């Protein structure tokens, strides 16, 4: 809906349904009704909202700036703000040998992520790309299992399954529409 208002891009009923369903699935995975629900779920929800606004900004910048200029802007502003917030919280910022490799890897992954998002938003309508971003929940849970041994609960598996089904539905609709336009 915000995409339609700010970017003036046409968004279909199917895309609205998929975005809404993806959001519902994210809530299922977070499970705010749980007795064990903590503030972390609220931060995830806040991050999702900020991420959507960030993507809209990227889409707007994509009309005038190339990918690498956007990556520079995003990285530079993020670095300045992150450093400022860390200092306000009294954090000591040290680049020890053990952390340097992890920090460099994190930076490279972030740059590659920015590049992929900028390209996706440049090449496709934002209403088409947004539902696919819910897939990050699926990959996060796979990584959590492989790296940390975290096992998903049944409601998390259900939400994950629905997100995957929504993405396949979106792919099917895109292929069907492309064939009917040719």
C-alpha positions in Angstrom: 0.0 0.0 0.0 2.8 2.4 0.9 4.5 1.4 -2.4 1.4 2.5 -4.3 1.2 5.8 -2.4 4.9 6.9 -2.4 6.2 5.2 -5.6 3.0 5.4 -7.7 3.6 1.8 -8.7 0.6 -0.3 -9.6 0.2 -3.1 -7.0 -2.3 -5.9 -7.7 -4.7 -7.5 -5.3 -2.7 -10.6 -5.4 0.4 -8.7 -4.3 -1.5 -7.1 -1.5 -2.8 -10.5 -0.4 0.8 -11.9 -0.6 2.3 -9.1 1.4 -0.5 -9.3 4.1 -0.1 -13.1 4.2 3.7 -12.8 4.5 3.3 -10.4 7.4 0.8 -12.7 9.1 3.3 -15.6 8.6 6.0 -13.4 10.2 3.7 -12.9 13.1 3.1 -16.6 13.3 6.8 -17.3 13.4 7.4 -14.5 16.0 4.4 -15.7 18.0 3.6 -12.6 20.0 0.7 -14.4 21.8 3.2 -16.7 23.4 3.8 -16.5 27.2 7.5 -16.6 26.4 7.3 -13.7 24.0 10.0 -11.2 24.7 11.0 -7.8 23.4 13.1 -9.4 20.7 9.9 -10.0 18.7 9.0 -6.3 18.9 12.5 -5.5 17.6 12.0 -7.9 14.7 8.7 -6.2 13.9 10.3 -2.8 14.1 13.2 -4.0 11.9 10.7 -5.2 9.3 9.0 -1.8 9.2 12.3 0.0 8.9 13.5 -2.4 6.3 10.3 -1.7 4.2 10.9 2.0 4.4 14.6 1.5 3.5 13.6 -0.5 0.4 11.2 2.3 -0.7 14.1 4.8 -0.3 16.4 2.4 -2.3 13.7 2.2 -5.0 13.5 6.0 -5.2 17.3 6.4 -5.3 17.5 3.7 -7.9 15.9 6.1 -10.4 18.8 8.5 -10.2 21.8 6.7 -8.7 23.7 3.6 -9.8 24.0 0.6 -7.5 27.5 1.4 -6.2 26.7 5.0 -5.3 23.7 3.7 -3.3 25.9 1.1 -1.6 28.3 3.9 -0.7 25.5 6.1 0.7 23.9 3.3 2.7 27.2 2.0 4.1 28.6 5.4 4.9 25.5 6.6 6.7 25.0 3.3 8.5 28.6 3.5 9.7 28.3 7.0 11.0 25.0 6.4 12.7 26.1 3.0 14.2 29.4 4.5 15.5 27.4 7.4 17.0 24.9 5.1 18.7 27.6 2.8 20.0 29.5 5.7 21.5 26.3 7.1 23.1 25.8 3.7 24.7 29.4 3.8 26.0 30.6 0.9 23.8 34.3 0.4 23.3 35.1 -0.1 19.6 38.1 -2.3 19.2 39.3 -4.1 16.1 41.1 -7.1 17.7 42.5 -9.9 15.5 39.6 -12.2 16.3 37.0 -9.8 15.3 38.6 -8.3 12.3 37.8 -11.2 10.0 34.2 -11.4 11.2 33.8 -7.6 10.8 35.2 -7.8 7.2 33.0 -10.7 6.4 30.0 -8.9 7.8 30.9 -5.8 5.7 31.3 -7.8 2.5 28.0 -9.7 3.1 26.2 -6.4 3.7 27.6 -4.9 0.5 26.5 -7.9 -1.5 23.1 -7.8 0.2 22.7 -4.1 -0.7 23.7 -4.8 -4.3 21.2 -7.6 -4.7 18.4 -5.5 -3.1 19.2 -2.5 -5.3 19.3 -4.6 -8.4 16.0 -6.3 -7.6 14.3 -3.0 -6.9 15.8 -1.4 -10.0 14.8 -4.3 -12.3 11.3 -5.1 -10.9 8.3 -3.4 -9.5 8.6 -3.1 -5.7 5.2 -4.8 -5.3 6.7 -7.8 -7.0 9.9 -8.0 -5.0 8.6 -7.3 -1.5 6.9 -10.7 -0.9 10.2 -12.5 -1.7 12.0 -10.7 1.1 9.9 -12.7 3.6 12.0 -15.6 2.5 14.8 -14.2 4.6 12.9 -15.7 7.6 13.2 -19.1 6.0 17.0 -18.7 5.4 17.5 -17.3 8.9 15.8 -20.4 10.4 17.9 -22.7 8.3 21.1 -20.9 9.3 20.0 -20.9 12.9 19.6 -24.7 12.8 22.9 -25.4 10.9 25.1 -22.9 12.8 23.5 -22.8 16.3 21.5 -26.0 16.4 18.3 -24.2 17.0 15.2 -26.3 16.2 12.1 -24.7 14.9 8.8 -25.0 16.8 5.7 -26.2 15.0 4.2 -22.7 14.5 7.6 -21.5 13.1 7.6 -24.4 10.6 4.0 -23.6 9.6 4.8 -20.0 9.0 7.9 -21.0 7.1 5.9 -23.4 4.9 3.3 -20.7 4.1 6.0 -18.2 3.1 7.6 -20.7 0.8 4.2 -21.5 -0.7 3.5 -17.8 -1.2 6.8 -17.3 -3.0 6.1 -20.2 -5.4 2.7 -18.8 -6.0 4.2 -15.4 -6.9 6.7 -17.1 -9.2 3.8 -19.0 -10.9 1.8 -15.9 -11.3 4.7 -14.0 -12.8 5.4 -16.8 -15.3 1.8 -17.1 -16.2 1.5 -13.3 -16.7 4.7 -13.2 -18.8 3.4 -16.0 -21.0 0.0 -14.3 -21.5 1.8 -11.0 -22.5 3.9 -12.7 -25.1 
